[in-house]
Amino acid sequence: MPQVCTRCQRTTNQPVVVAIEYGASTGGGTVYACPDCAPTYPKQRAPFDRNDHADNELHGVPRLD
C-alpha cells in the first residue's frame, strides 16, 4: 500500500517503517519513509528499554536494578 514519506513528503510504493510513535491516549502510529530517506533516520530506541542506564541516569531516572 502506498505511503507518504515523512521526510520528503513524496508518495512511495516501497514504504519503509522507520519509527513507531507511542501515545498514551492516542495509541501512537507508524512512521514511514521512502527507500532513499530511510537510511537517514537514526535507529529508534525502545522507550522502556532498561538496558540504557547511562542515558537514564543523565536525565534523573533512577536505576531499577
Secondary structure, 3 states (H helix, E strand, C coil): CCEECCCCCCEECCCEEEEEECCCCCCCEEEEECCCCHHHCCCCCCCCCCCCHHHHHHCCCCCCC
